Amino acid sequence: MLKELVIERMAENDEIVTRIFDDKDLGSDALLQLARQLYTSIRAVSLQ
């Protein structure tokens, strides 16, 4: 059962990644969101 769930999740991720690379607007939005999360995480660690 776990194996099937992992394989299913990998397939879903593949579809999402393909959409992000194919759709420039979606890719830009995803990159912006990732950059925000990264900045927030780094800032939180540096303030400790």
C-alpha positions as a Markdown table, in Angstrom:
| # | Residue | x | y | z |
|---|---|---|---|---|
| 1 | Met | 0.0 | 0.0 | 0.0 |
| 2 | Leu | 2.8 | 2.5 | 0.9 |
| 3 | Lys | 4.5 | 1.8 | -2.4 |
| 4 | Glu | 1.4 | 2.6 | -4.4 |
| 5 | Leu | 0.9 | 5.9 | -2.4 |
| 6 | Val | 4.5 | 6.9 | -3.1 |
| 7 | Ile | 4.3 | 6.1 | -6.8 |
| 8 | Glu | 1.0 | 8.1 | -7.0 |
| 9 | Arg | 2.5 | 11.1 | -5.2 |
| 10 | Met | 5.5 | 11.1 | -7.6 |
| 11 | Ala | 3.2 | 11.1 | -10.6 |
| 12 | Glu | 1.3 | 14.1 | -9.1 |
| 13 | Asn | 4.5 | 16.0 | -8.5 |
| 14 | Asp | 5.6 | 15.3 | -12.1 |
| 15 | Glu | 2.5 | 16.9 | -13.4 |
| 16 | Ile | 2.9 | 19.9 | -11.2 |
| 17 | Val | 6.6 | 20.4 | -12.1 |
| 18 | Thr | 5.7 | 20.1 | -15.8 |
| 19 | Arg | 3.0 | 22.8 | -15.5 |
| 20 | Ile | 5.4 | 25.1 | -13.6 |
| 21 | Phe | 8.0 | 24.8 | -16.4 |
| 22 | Asp | 5.5 | 25.1 | -19.2 |
| 23 | Asp | 3.5 | 28.0 | -17.9 |
| 24 | Lys | 5.7 | 31.1 | -17.5 |
| 25 | Asp | 3.2 | 33.0 | -15.3 |
| 26 | Leu | 2.8 | 30.0 | -13.0 |
| 27 | Gly | 6.6 | 29.5 | -13.0 |
| 28 | Ser | 7.2 | 33.1 | -12.0 |
| 29 | Asp | 4.6 | 32.9 | -9.2 |
| 30 | Ala | 6.0 | 29.7 | -7.9 |
| 31 | Leu | 9.6 | 31.1 | -7.9 |
| 32 | Leu | 8.4 | 34.2 | -6.1 |
| 33 | Gln | 6.6 | 32.2 | -3.5 |
| 34 | Leu | 9.7 | 29.9 | -3.0 |
| 35 | Ala | 11.9 | 32.9 | -2.7 |
| 36 | Arg | 9.6 | 34.4 | 0.0 |
| 37 | Gln | 9.6 | 31.2 | 2.0 |
| 38 | Leu | 13.3 | 30.8 | 1.7 |
| 39 | Tyr | 13.9 | 34.4 | 2.9 |
| 40 | Thr | 11.5 | 34.0 | 5.8 |
| 41 | Ser | 13.2 | 30.8 | 6.9 |
| 42 | Ile | 16.7 | 32.2 | 6.7 |
| 43 | Arg | 15.6 | 35.3 | 8.5 |
| 44 | Ala | 14.0 | 33.3 | 11.3 |
| 45 | Val | 17.1 | 31.3 | 11.8 |
| 46 | Ser | 19.4 | 34.3 | 11.8 |
| 47 | Leu | 17.3 | 36.1 | 14.4 |
| 48 | Gln | 17.6 | 33.2 | 16.9 |
